[in-house]
């Protein structure tokens, strides 16, 4: 089962780099970071509003 691959050698194998030489990876990194930070900021605002309401 573990030795059933049809690939017998890595000679001549190539690699694919989708965003090699461009700013695409950096762009998507910042998009992902922003999409992770926005819910935190929204939840902090909601918690602050709830805290002020029930003081």
C-alpha distance matrix in Angstrom:
0.0 3.8 5.6 5.4 8.6 11.8 13.7 14.6 17.7 19.5 22.8 24.9 23.0 25.5 25.9 27.5 30.2 31.7 34.9 35.3 39.0 40.2 41.1 38.6 36.4 39.6 41.0 38.0 37.9 41.6 41.0 38.3 40.6 43.5 41.6 40.7 44.3 46.2 45.1 46.1 49.5 50.0 49.2 51.5 54.3 53.8 53.9 57.0 58.7 57.9 59.2 62.4 62.9 62.7 64.7
3.8 0.0 3.8 5.7 7.6 11.2 12.1 12.7 15.3 16.8 20.3 22.6 20.5 23.0 23.3 25.2 27.7 29.5 32.5 32.7 36.3 37.7 38.6 36.3 34.0 37.1 38.7 35.8 35.6 39.2 39.0 36.3 38.4 41.5 39.8 38.8 42.3 44.4 43.5 44.3 47.7 48.5 47.7 49.8 52.7 52.5 52.4 55.4 57.3 56.6 57.7 60.9 61.7 61.5 63.3
5.6 3.8 0.0 3.8 5.8 8.7 9.7 9.6 12.6 14.7 17.9 20.3 18.8 21.7 22.6 24.9 27.7 29.7 32.8 32.7 36.3 37.9 39.2 37.1 34.9 38.1 39.8 37.2 37.1 40.8 40.7 38.2 40.4 43.5 42.0 41.2 44.7 46.8 46.1 47.0 50.2 51.1 50.5 52.6 55.4 55.3 55.4 58.3 60.2 59.7 60.8 63.9 64.7 64.7 66.5
5.4 5.7 3.8 0.0 3.8 6.5 8.7 9.7 13.2 15.3 18.3 20.3 18.7 21.5 22.5 24.4 27.4 29.1 32.4 32.6 36.2 37.7 39.1 36.7 34.8 38.2 39.6 36.9 37.2 40.9 40.4 38.1 40.6 43.5 41.8 41.2 44.8 46.7 46.0 47.2 50.4 51.0 50.6 52.9 55.5 55.3 55.6 58.6 60.3 59.8 61.1 64.2 64.8 64.9 66.8
8.6 7.6 5.8 3.8 0.0 3.8 5.3 7.4 10.4 12.1 15.1 16.8 15.0 17.7 18.8 20.7 23.8 25.6 28.9 29.0 32.6 34.1 35.7 33.4 31.7 35.1 36.5 33.9 34.4 38.1 37.7 35.6 38.1 41.0 39.5 39.2 42.7 44.6 44.2 45.4 48.4 49.2 49.0 51.2 53.8 53.8 54.2 57.1 58.7 58.5 59.9 62.8 63.5 63.8 65.7
11.8 11.2 8.7 6.5 3.8 0.0 3.8 6.2 9.3 11.4 13.7 15.0 13.8 16.7 18.4 20.4 23.9 25.6 29.1 28.9 32.4 34.1 36.0 33.8 32.5 36.0 37.3 35.0 35.7 39.4 39.0 37.2 39.9 42.6 41.2 41.2 44.7 46.4 46.3 47.6 50.5 51.3 51.3 53.6 56.0 56.1 56.7 59.5 61.1 61.0 62.4 65.2 66.0 66.4 68.4
13.7 12.1 9.7 8.7 5.3 3.8 0.0 3.8 5.8 7.6 10.1 11.6 10.3 13.5 15.4 17.7 21.2 23.3 26.6 26.1 29.5 31.4 33.4 31.5 30.1 33.6 35.1 33.0 33.6 37.3 37.2 35.5 38.0 40.9 39.8 39.7 43.1 45.0 45.1 46.3 49.1 50.1 50.3 52.3 54.7 55.1 55.7 58.3 60.0 60.1 61.4 64.2 65.1 65.6 67.4
14.6 12.7 9.6 9.7 7.4 6.2 3.8 0.0 3.8 7.1 9.1 11.6 11.3 14.9 17.1 20.0 23.3 25.8 28.9 27.9 31.2 33.5 35.5 33.9 32.3 35.7 37.5 35.6 35.9 39.7 39.9 38.1 40.4 43.5 42.5 42.3 45.6 47.7 47.8 48.8 51.6 52.8 52.9 54.8 57.3 57.8 58.2 60.8 62.6 62.7 63.9 66.7 67.7 68.2 69.8
17.7 15.3 12.6 13.2 10.4 9.3 5.8 3.8 0.0 3.8 5.5 8.4 8.5 12.2 14.6 17.9 21.0 23.9 26.7 25.4 28.5 31.0 33.2 31.9 30.4 33.6 35.7 34.0 34.3 38.0 38.5 36.9 39.1 42.2 41.5 41.3 44.5 46.7 47.1 48.0 50.7 52.1 52.3 54.0 56.5 57.2 57.6 60.0 62.0 62.3 63.4 66.0 67.3 67.8 69.3
19.5 16.8 14.7 15.3 12.1 11.4 7.6 7.1 3.8 0.0 3.8 6.2 5.4 8.9 11.1 14.5 17.5 20.5 23.2 21.7 24.7 27.3 29.6 28.4 26.9 30.0 32.2 30.7 30.9 34.6 35.2 33.8 35.9 39.0 38.5 38.4 41.4 43.7 44.3 45.1 47.7 49.2 49.6 51.2 53.6 54.5 55.0 57.2 59.3 59.7 60.7 63.3 64.6 65.3 66.7
22.8 20.3 17.9 18.3 15.1 13.7 10.1 9.1 5.5 3.8 0.0 3.8 5.5 8.9 12.0 15.5 18.4 21.6 24.0 22.1 24.8 27.7 30.3 29.4 28.2 31.3 33.5 32.4 32.7 36.3 37.1 36.0 38.0 41.0 40.8 40.9 43.8 46.0 46.9 47.7 50.1 51.7 52.2 53.7 56.1 57.1 57.7 59.8 61.9 62.5 63.5 65.9 67.4 68.2 69.5
24.9 22.6 20.3 20.3 16.8 15.0 11.6 11.6 8.4 6.2 3.8 0.0 3.8 6.4 10.0 13.2 16.3 19.2 21.7 19.8 22.4 25.2 28.0 27.2 26.4 29.6 31.6 30.7 31.4 34.8 35.5 34.7 36.9 39.7 39.5 39.9 42.8 44.9 45.9 46.9 49.1 50.7 51.5 53.0 55.2 56.3 57.1 59.1 61.0 61.8 63.0 65.3 66.7 67.6 69.0
23.0 20.5 18.8 18.7 15.0 13.8 10.3 11.3 8.5 5.4 5.5 3.8 0.0 3.8 6.9 10.2 13.4 16.3 19.0 17.5 20.5 23.0 25.6 24.4 23.4 26.8 28.6 27.4 28.1 31.7 32.2 31.2 33.5 36.4 36.0 36.4 39.3 41.4 42.3 43.4 45.7 47.1 47.9 49.5 51.7 52.7 53.5 55.6 57.5 58.2 59.4 61.7 63.0 64.0 65.5
25.5 23.0 21.7 21.5 17.7 16.7 13.5 14.9 12.2 8.9 8.9 6.4 3.8 0.0 3.8 6.8 9.9 12.8 15.4 13.8 16.8 19.3 22.0 20.9 20.1 23.4 25.2 24.3 25.1 28.6 29.1 28.5 30.8 33.5 33.3 33.9 36.7 38.7 39.9 41.0 43.0 44.5 45.5 47.1 49.1 50.3 51.2 53.2 55.0 55.9 57.1 59.3 60.7 61.8 63.2
25.9 23.3 22.6 22.5 18.8 18.4 15.4 17.1 14.6 11.1 12.0 10.0 6.9 3.8 0.0 3.8 6.5 9.7 12.2 10.9 14.2 16.4 18.7 17.5 16.5 19.8 21.7 20.7 21.4 24.9 25.4 24.8 27.0 29.7 29.6 30.2 33.0 35.0 36.2 37.3 39.3 40.9 41.8 43.3 45.4 46.6 47.6 49.5 51.3 52.2 53.4 55.6 57.0 58.1 59.5
27.5 25.2 24.9 24.4 20.7 20.4 17.7 20.0 17.9 14.5 15.5 13.2 10.2 6.8 3.8 0.0 3.8 6.1 9.1 8.7 12.2 13.8 16.1 14.4 13.8 17.4 18.8 17.7 18.9 22.3 22.5 22.1 24.6 27.1 26.9 27.8 30.6 32.3 33.7 35.0 36.9 38.3 39.5 41.1 42.9 44.1 45.3 47.2 48.8 49.9 51.2 53.2 54.6 55.9 57.4
30.2 27.7 27.7 27.4 23.8 23.9 21.2 23.3 21.0 17.5 18.4 16.3 13.4 9.9 6.5 3.8 0.0 3.8 5.7 5.2 9.0 10.3 12.4 11.0 10.3 13.7 15.3 14.6 15.7 18.9 19.5 19.3 21.6 24.0 24.2 25.2 27.7 29.5 31.1 32.3 34.0 35.6 36.9 38.3 40.1 41.5 42.7 44.4 46.1 47.4 48.6 50.5 52.0 53.4 54.7
31.7 29.5 29.7 29.1 25.6 25.6 23.3 25.8 23.9 20.5 21.6 19.2 16.3 12.8 9.7 6.1 3.8 0.0 3.8 5.9 9.2 9.1 10.8 8.6 8.7 12.4 13.1 12.2 14.1 17.0 17.1 17.3 19.9 21.9 21.9 23.3 25.9 27.3 29.0 30.5 32.0 33.3 34.9 36.5 38.0 39.4 40.8 42.5 44.0 45.3 46.8 48.5 49.8 51.4 52.9
34.9 32.5 32.8 32.4 28.9 29.1 26.6 28.9 26.7 23.2 24.0 21.7 19.0 15.4 12.2 9.1 5.7 3.8 0.0 3.8 6.3 5.5 7.1 5.5 6.1 9.3 10.3 10.4 12.1 14.7 15.2 16.0 18.2 20.0 20.6 22.1 24.3 25.8 27.9 29.2 30.3 31.9 33.7 35.0 36.4 38.1 39.5 40.9 42.5 44.0 45.4 46.9 48.4 50.2 51.5
35.3 32.7 32.7 32.6 29.0 28.9 26.1 27.9 25.4 21.7 22.1 19.8 17.5 13.8 10.9 8.7 5.2 5.9 3.8 0.0 3.8 5.6 8.3 8.3 8.5 11.0 12.8 13.4 14.4 17.0 18.2 18.8 20.6 22.7 23.6 24.9 26.8 28.6 30.8 31.8 32.9 34.8 36.5 37.5 39.1 40.9 42.2 43.5 45.2 46.8 47.9 49.5 51.2 52.9 54.0
39.0 36.3 36.3 36.2 32.6 32.4 29.5 31.2 28.5 24.7 24.8 22.4 20.5 16.8 14.2 12.2 9.0 9.2 6.3 3.8 0.0 3.8 7.0 8.7 9.6 11.0 12.7 14.4 15.3 17.2 18.7 20.0 21.3 23.1 24.6 26.0 27.4 29.2 31.7 32.6 33.4 35.4 37.4 38.1 39.4 41.6 42.9 43.9 45.6 47.5 48.5 49.8 51.7 53.5 54.5
40.2 37.7 37.9 37.7 34.1 34.1 31.4 33.5 31.0 27.3 27.7 25.2 23.0 19.3 16.4 13.8 10.3 9.1 5.5 5.6 3.8 0.0 3.8 5.5 7.5 8.6 9.5 11.5 13.0 14.4 15.7 17.4 18.8 20.2 21.7 23.4 24.8 26.2 28.9 30.0 30.5 32.4 34.6 35.4 36.5 38.6 40.2 41.1 42.6 44.6 45.8 47.0 48.7 50.7 51.8
41.1 38.6 39.2 39.1 35.7 36.0 33.4 35.5 33.2 29.6 30.3 28.0 25.6 22.0 18.7 16.1 12.4 10.8 7.1 8.3 7.0 3.8 0.0 3.8 5.6 5.3 6.1 8.8 10.0 10.9 12.4 14.4 15.5 16.7 18.5 20.2 21.3 22.7 25.5 26.5 26.9 28.9 31.1 31.8 32.9 35.1 36.6 37.4 39.0 41.1 42.2 43.3 45.1 47.1 48.1
38.6 36.3 37.1 36.7 33.4 33.8 31.5 33.9 31.9 28.4 29.4 27.2 24.4 20.9 17.5 14.4 11.0 8.6 5.5 8.3 8.7 5.5 3.8 0.0 3.8 5.5 5.0 6.2 8.5 10.1 10.6 12.3 14.2 15.4 16.5 18.4 20.1 21.3 23.8 25.2 25.9 27.4 29.6 30.7 31.8 33.7 35.3 36.5 37.9 39.7 41.1 42.4 43.9 45.9 47.1
36.4 34.0 34.9 34.8 31.7 32.5 30.1 32.3 30.4 26.9 28.2 26.4 23.4 20.1 16.5 13.8 10.3 8.7 6.1 8.5 9.6 7.5 5.6 3.8 0.0 3.8 5.4 5.3 6.1 8.7 9.9 10.5 12.2 14.3 15.3 16.5 18.4 20.1 22.4 23.4 24.5 26.3 28.1 29.1 30.6 32.5 33.8 35.0 36.8 38.4 39.5 41.1 42.8 44.5 45.6
39.6 37.1 38.1 38.2 35.1 36.0 33.6 35.7 33.6 30.0 31.3 29.6 26.8 23.4 19.8 17.4 13.7 12.4 9.3 11.0 11.0 8.6 5.3 5.5 3.8 0.0 3.8 5.5 5.0 6.3 8.6 9.9 10.5 12.4 14.2 15.4 16.5 18.4 21.1 21.7 22.4 24.6 26.5 27.1 28.5 30.7 32.0 32.9 34.7 36.6 37.6 38.9 40.8 42.6 43.5
41.0 38.7 39.8 39.6 36.5 37.3 35.1 37.5 35.7 32.2 33.5 31.6 28.6 25.2 21.7 18.8 15.3 13.1 10.3 12.8 12.7 9.5 6.1 5.0 5.4 3.8 0.0 3.8 5.5 5.4 6.3 8.7 10.0 10.8 12.4 14.5 15.5 16.7 19.5 20.7 21.1 22.9 25.2 26.1 27.0 29.1 30.8 31.7 33.1 35.2 36.4 37.6 39.2 41.3 42.4
38.0 35.8 37.2 36.9 33.9 35.0 33.0 35.6 34.0 30.7 32.4 30.7 27.4 24.3 20.7 17.7 14.6 12.2 10.4 13.4 14.4 11.5 8.8 6.2 5.3 5.5 3.8 0.0 3.8 5.4 4.9 6.1 8.5 9.8 10.4 12.3 14.2 15.4 17.7 19.1 20.1 21.6 23.5 24.9 26.1 27.7 29.4 30.7 32.1 33.8 35.2 36.7 38.1 39.9 41.3
37.9 35.6 37.1 37.2 34.4 35.7 33.6 35.9 34.3 30.9 32.7 31.4 28.1 25.1 21.4 18.9 15.7 14.1 12.1 14.4 15.3 13.0 10.0 8.5 6.1 5.0 5.5 3.8 0.0 3.8 5.5 5.2 6.2 8.7 9.9 10.7 12.4 14.4 16.6 17.4 18.6 20.6 22.2 23.1 24.8 26.6 27.8 29.1 30.9 32.5 33.5 35.1 36.9 38.5 39.6
41.6 39.2 40.8 40.9 38.1 39.4 37.3 39.7 38.0 34.6 36.3 34.8 31.7 28.6 24.9 22.3 18.9 17.0 14.7 17.0 17.2 14.4 10.9 10.1 8.7 6.3 5.4 5.4 3.8 0.0 3.8 5.4 4.9 6.1 8.5 9.8 10.4 12.1 15.0 15.7 16.2 18.3 20.3 21.0 22.2 24.4 25.8 26.7 28.4 30.3 31.4 32.7 34.5 36.4 37.4
41.0 39.0 40.7 40.4 37.7 39.0 37.2 39.9 38.5 35.2 37.1 35.5 32.2 29.1 25.4 22.5 19.5 17.1 15.2 18.2 18.7 15.7 12.4 10.6 9.9 8.6 6.3 4.9 5.5 3.8 0.0 3.8 5.5 5.2 6.2 8.7 10.0 10.7 13.3 14.9 15.5 16.9 19.1 20.4 21.4 23.1 24.9 26.1 27.4 29.2 30.7 32.0 33.4 35.4 36.7
38.3 36.3 38.2 38.1 35.6 37.2 35.5 38.1 36.9 33.8 36.0 34.7 31.2 28.5 24.8 22.1 19.3 17.3 16.0 18.8 20.0 17.4 14.4 12.3 10.5 9.9 8.7 6.1 5.2 5.4 3.8 0.0 3.8 5.5 5.1 6.3 8.7 10.2 12.0 13.3 14.8 16.2 17.8 19.3 20.8 22.2 23.6 25.2 26.8 28.1 29.5 31.3 32.7 34.3 35.7
40.6 38.4 40.4 40.6 38.1 39.9 38.0 40.4 39.1 35.9 38.0 36.9 33.5 30.8 27.0 24.6 21.6 19.9 18.2 20.6 21.3 18.8 15.5 14.2 12.2 10.5 10.0 8.5 6.2 4.9 5.5 3.8 0.0 3.8 5.4 5.2 6.2 8.8 10.9 11.3 12.5 14.7 16.2 17.0 18.7 20.6 21.7 22.9 24.9 26.4 27.4 29.0 30.8 32.4 33.4
43.5 41.5 43.5 43.5 41.0 42.6 40.9 43.5 42.2 39.0 41.0 39.7 36.4 33.5 29.7 27.1 24.0 21.9 20.0 22.7 23.1 20.2 16.7 15.4 14.3 12.4 10.8 9.8 8.7 6.1 5.2 5.5 3.8 0.0 3.8 5.3 5.1 6.1 9.1 10.1 10.4 12.3 14.4 15.3 16.4 18.4 20.0 21.0 22.5 24.4 25.7 27.0 28.6 30.5 31.7
41.6 39.8 42.0 41.8 39.5 41.2 39.8 42.5 41.5 38.5 40.8 39.5 36.0 33.3 29.6 26.9 24.2 21.9 20.6 23.6 24.6 21.7 18.5 16.5 15.3 14.2 12.4 10.4 9.9 8.5 6.2 5.1 5.4 3.8 0.0 3.8 5.6 5.6 7.3 9.5 10.6 11.4 13.3 15.1 16.2 17.5 19.2 20.9 22.1 23.5 25.2 26.7 27.9 29.7 31.3
40.7 38.8 41.2 41.2 39.2 41.2 39.7 42.3 41.3 38.4 40.9 39.9 36.4 33.9 30.2 27.8 25.2 23.3 22.1 24.9 26.0 23.4 20.2 18.4 16.5 15.4 14.5 12.3 10.7 9.8 8.7 6.3 5.2 5.3 3.8 0.0 3.8 5.8 6.4 7.2 9.4 10.9 11.8 13.3 15.3 16.5 17.6 19.4 21.1 22.2 23.5 25.4 26.9 28.2 29.6
44.3 42.3 44.7 44.8 42.7 44.7 43.1 45.6 44.5 41.4 43.8 42.8 39.3 36.7 33.0 30.6 27.7 25.9 24.3 26.8 27.4 24.8 21.3 20.1 18.4 16.5 15.5 14.2 12.4 10.4 10.0 8.7 6.2 5.1 5.6 3.8 0.0 3.8 5.7 5.3 6.4 8.8 10.1 10.8 12.6 14.5 15.5 16.7 18.7 20.2 21.2 22.8 24.6 26.2 27.2
46.2 44.4 46.8 46.7 44.6 46.4 45.0 47.7 46.7 43.7 46.0 44.9 41.4 38.7 35.0 32.3 29.5 27.3 25.8 28.6 29.2 26.2 22.7 21.3 20.1 18.4 16.7 15.4 14.4 12.1 10.7 10.2 8.8 6.1 5.6 5.8 3.8 0.0 3.9 5.4 5.2 6.2 8.6 9.9 10.7 12.4 14.3 15.5 16.7 18.5 20.0 21.3 22.7 24.6 26.1
45.1 43.5 46.1 46.0 44.2 46.3 45.1 47.8 47.1 44.3 46.9 45.9 42.3 39.9 36.2 33.7 31.1 29.0 27.9 30.8 31.7 28.9 25.5 23.8 22.4 21.1 19.5 17.7 16.6 15.0 13.3 12.0 10.9 9.1 7.3 6.4 5.7 3.9 0.0 3.8 5.5 5.0 6.0 8.5 9.8 10.4 12.1 14.1 15.3 16.3 18.1 19.9 20.9 22.5 24.2
46.1 44.3 47.0 47.2 45.4 47.6 46.3 48.8 48.0 45.1 47.7 46.9 43.4 41.0 37.3 35.0 32.3 30.5 29.2 31.8 32.6 30.0 26.5 25.2 23.4 21.7 20.7 19.1 17.4 15.7 14.9 13.3 11.3 10.1 9.5 7.2 5.3 5.4 3.8 0.0 3.8 5.5 5.2 6.1 8.7 9.9 10.5 12.2 14.3 15.3 16.3 18.3 19.9 21.2 22.4
49.5 47.7 50.2 50.4 48.4 50.5 49.1 51.6 50.7 47.7 50.1 49.1 45.7 43.0 39.3 36.9 34.0 32.0 30.3 32.9 33.4 30.5 26.9 25.9 24.5 22.4 21.1 20.1 18.6 16.2 15.5 14.8 12.5 10.4 10.6 9.4 6.4 5.2 5.5 3.8 0.0 3.8 5.5 5.1 6.2 8.7 9.9 10.6 12.4 14.3 15.3 16.6 18.4 20.2 21.3
50.0 48.5 51.1 51.0 49.2 51.3 50.1 52.8 52.1 49.2 51.7 50.7 47.1 44.5 40.9 38.3 35.6 33.3 31.9 34.8 35.4 32.4 28.9 27.4 26.3 24.6 22.9 21.6 20.6 18.3 16.9 16.2 14.7 12.3 11.4 10.9 8.8 6.2 5.0 5.5 3.8 0.0 3.8 5.5 5.2 6.2 8.7 9.9 10.7 12.4 14.2 15.5 16.6 18.6 20.2
49.2 47.7 50.5 50.6 49.0 51.3 50.3 52.9 52.3 49.6 52.2 51.5 47.9 45.5 41.8 39.5 36.9 34.9 33.7 36.5 37.4 34.6 31.1 29.6 28.1 26.5 25.2 23.5 22.2 20.3 19.1 17.8 16.2 14.4 13.3 11.8 10.1 8.6 6.0 5.2 5.5 3.8 0.0 3.8 5.4 5.0 6.1 8.5 9.8 10.4 12.1 14.1 15.2 16.5 18.2
51.5 49.8 52.6 52.9 51.2 53.6 52.3 54.8 54.0 51.2 53.7 53.0 49.5 47.1 43.3 41.1 38.3 36.5 35.0 37.5 38.1 35.4 31.8 30.7 29.1 27.1 26.1 24.9 23.1 21.0 20.4 19.3 17.0 15.3 15.1 13.3 10.8 9.9 8.5 6.1 5.1 5.5 3.8 0.0 3.8 5.5 5.1 6.1 8.6 9.9 10.4 12.2 14.2 15.5 16.5
54.3 52.7 55.4 55.5 53.8 56.0 54.7 57.3 56.5 53.6 56.1 55.2 51.7 49.1 45.4 42.9 40.1 38.0 36.4 39.1 39.4 36.5 32.9 31.8 30.6 28.5 27.0 26.1 24.8 22.2 21.4 20.8 18.7 16.4 16.2 15.3 12.6 10.7 9.8 8.7 6.2 5.2 5.4 3.8 0.0 3.8 5.5 5.1 6.2 8.7 9.9 10.6 12.3 14.5 15.6
53.8 52.5 55.3 55.3 53.8 56.1 55.1 57.8 57.2 54.5 57.1 56.3 52.7 50.3 46.6 44.1 41.5 39.4 38.1 40.9 41.6 38.6 35.1 33.7 32.5 30.7 29.1 27.7 26.6 24.4 23.1 22.2 20.6 18.4 17.5 16.5 14.5 12.4 10.4 9.9 8.7 6.2 5.0 5.5 3.8 0.0 3.8 5.4 5.1 6.2 8.5 9.9 10.5 12.4 14.4
53.9 52.4 55.4 55.6 54.2 56.7 55.7 58.2 57.6 55.0 57.7 57.1 53.5 51.2 47.6 45.3 42.7 40.8 39.5 42.2 42.9 40.2 36.6 35.3 33.8 32.0 30.8 29.4 27.8 25.8 24.9 23.6 21.7 20.0 19.2 17.6 15.5 14.3 12.1 10.5 9.9 8.7 6.1 5.1 5.5 3.8 0.0 3.8 5.4 5.1 6.0 8.6 9.8 10.7 12.2
57.0 55.4 58.3 58.6 57.1 59.5 58.3 60.8 60.0 57.2 59.8 59.1 55.6 53.2 49.5 47.2 44.4 42.5 40.9 43.5 43.9 41.1 37.4 36.5 35.0 32.9 31.7 30.7 29.1 26.7 26.1 25.2 22.9 21.0 20.9 19.4 16.7 15.5 14.1 12.2 10.6 9.9 8.5 6.1 5.1 5.4 3.8 0.0 3.8 5.5 5.0 6.2 8.6 10.1 10.7
58.7 57.3 60.2 60.3 58.7 61.1 60.0 62.6 62.0 59.3 61.9 61.0 57.5 55.0 51.3 48.8 46.1 44.0 42.5 45.2 45.6 42.6 39.0 37.9 36.8 34.7 33.1 32.1 30.9 28.4 27.4 26.8 24.9 22.5 22.1 21.1 18.7 16.7 15.3 14.3 12.4 10.7 9.8 8.6 6.2 5.1 5.4 3.8 0.0 3.8 5.4 5.2 6.1 8.8 10.3
57.9 56.6 59.7 59.8 58.5 61.0 60.1 62.7 62.3 59.7 62.5 61.8 58.2 55.9 52.2 49.9 47.4 45.3 44.0 46.8 47.5 44.6 41.1 39.7 38.4 36.6 35.2 33.8 32.5 30.3 29.2 28.1 26.4 24.4 23.5 22.2 20.2 18.5 16.3 15.3 14.3 12.4 10.4 9.9 8.7 6.2 5.1 5.5 3.8 0.0 3.8 5.5 5.0 6.3 8.7
59.2 57.7 60.8 61.1 59.9 62.4 61.4 63.9 63.4 60.7 63.5 63.0 59.4 57.1 53.4 51.2 48.6 46.8 45.4 47.9 48.5 45.8 42.2 41.1 39.5 37.6 36.4 35.2 33.5 31.4 30.7 29.5 27.4 25.7 25.2 23.5 21.2 20.0 18.1 16.3 15.3 14.2 12.1 10.4 9.9 8.5 6.0 5.0 5.4 3.8 0.0 3.8 5.5 5.5 6.2
62.4 60.9 63.9 64.2 62.8 65.2 64.2 66.7 66.0 63.3 65.9 65.3 61.7 59.3 55.6 53.2 50.5 48.5 46.9 49.5 49.8 47.0 43.3 42.4 41.1 38.9 37.6 36.7 35.1 32.7 32.0 31.3 29.0 27.0 26.7 25.4 22.8 21.3 19.9 18.3 16.6 15.5 14.1 12.2 10.6 9.9 8.6 6.2 5.2 5.5 3.8 0.0 3.8 5.6 5.5
62.9 61.7 64.7 64.8 63.5 66.0 65.1 67.7 67.3 64.6 67.4 66.7 63.0 60.7 57.0 54.6 52.0 49.8 48.4 51.2 51.7 48.7 45.1 43.9 42.8 40.8 39.2 38.1 36.9 34.5 33.4 32.7 30.8 28.6 27.9 26.9 24.6 22.7 20.9 19.9 18.4 16.6 15.2 14.2 12.3 10.5 9.8 8.6 6.1 5.0 5.5 3.8 0.0 3.8 5.9
62.7 61.5 64.7 64.9 63.8 66.4 65.6 68.2 67.8 65.3 68.2 67.6 64.0 61.8 58.1 55.9 53.4 51.4 50.2 52.9 53.5 50.7 47.1 45.9 44.5 42.6 41.3 39.9 38.5 36.4 35.4 34.3 32.4 30.5 29.7 28.2 26.2 24.6 22.5 21.2 20.2 18.6 16.5 15.5 14.5 12.4 10.7 10.1 8.8 6.3 5.5 5.6 3.8 0.0 3.8
64.7 63.3 66.5 66.8 65.7 68.4 67.4 69.8 69.3 66.7 69.5 69.0 65.5 63.2 59.5 57.4 54.7 52.9 51.5 54.0 54.5 51.8 48.1 47.1 45.6 43.5 42.4 41.3 39.6 37.4 36.7 35.7 33.4 31.7 31.3 29.6 27.2 26.1 24.2 22.4 21.3 20.2 18.2 16.5 15.6 14.4 12.2 10.7 10.3 8.7 6.2 5.5 5.9 3.8 0.0
